[in-house]
């Protein structure tokens, strides 16, 4: 007990110190320019390991049980076809907290869908649908050949979904973490909210706080591989779920099977520069959304003018949603940004902005609900997002630097610069990672297919390309469309992934898929 109190006190002192100064080994200048350079050298492209054959489970240890009704309830509407059936199992893995013995365990939820004999593990963004839900939805978009050859295995990453959700940020603080005004002000309020969130998470999570990261997530995948009875891991990664798989290839190159990374994040250690490129991607995606809206003759009219009018309207007279949660211009822009990442929901997003202009904010607030609302069945996604991304990063900025960065990003990216920049404030008070960042690349791994999207608001093409450049065996295919991720959206990318995974056909590096 005394040791526990000592650790908590130390964590709180670290948070207090970090909040008052520019803590951490990586401190950026005030204004950020992404110069396109990578961290470390680019490994030579000399893949000497062939693409391994597909295998089937041998002596699997997982016990699958029906979870069809629960899964459909979690997915909600729009749902998935009646013909799909879901089973679930629990995966145990070491907590592996820094400085702690490997005696504590985490229990992770896995879901299986499809009749194929080969398990294909699916890992999603930490701030997106939990991996189990993402796998269920993805199954509905894939060609029948996928589910005849593979069973999709969705995994809720540690701290997310039903895998011991973090749920440590106070309810009233979640709103303040995403409420920066897109047009004015600094990040002081967001930084203050992050300080309160960090202090509470230090108490609630204890040893778990610094054990929620992508590196340990990669270790969880290897435990899943073993319990599936597989010699190698065949997998799909989406967004920063691809980061977990990329780090898996670094940690366990001999266990890498056939792996597709759909929208892998920029691996650069300088988070501020990485987010600058993300903001540029969001701005370009907004332009693509506006073009799409005009082509469909949507009711929104001029999207940029409508969005500016909406934020002005909410600035003058903020609305409120459930439980009297304020819905001002900052939350509205965060909701729009979330909607941009989901290409299939663009018509819904346009209608939601139109409705909000008329005083009905319900449809637009639904895009922010996964962050603002928290329940046992559907935990808020921001808690695990902050924990994982801050543990993955060593970048910390002072309050003055944050304000200058947000001012610079607003100037370059007027709609989404502030929305993206506020993510830097989330990590300001968080304990700085003391372990070295994982090395780039994955020497010794077989060919890995990296799918990039030309206009992506979450994992922009420039970052995915940089990530691929650091992997000696990476083969890149680029969809010239817009949205977050290409698999299941671009028929060209989906077919290439099918051929890679099922037939072992490796596309030419640099292949382009039309929008």
WODAHU-V183937 format. One record per helix or strand. SS is the DSSP state (2 for helix, 1 for strand). FROM is the first residue (numbers start at 1). TO is the last residue. If there is no record, write none. Layout:
BEGIN
ss: (SS;SS)
from: (FROM;FROM)
to: (TO;TO)
END
This chain:
BEGIN
ss: (2;1;1;2;1;1;1;2;2;1;2;2;2;1;2;2;1;2;2;1;2;1;2;2;2;2;1;2;2;1;2;1;2;1)
from: (2;26;65;68;86;105;118;131;144;150;171;188;214;233;240;253;256;271;303;319;322;325;329;343;362;382;395;399;417;448;461;474;491;511)
to: (20;26;66;75;94;113;123;139;149;155;177;211;228;238;251;255;262;295;316;321;324;327;340;357;372;392;395;412;426;455;469;482;503;513)
END
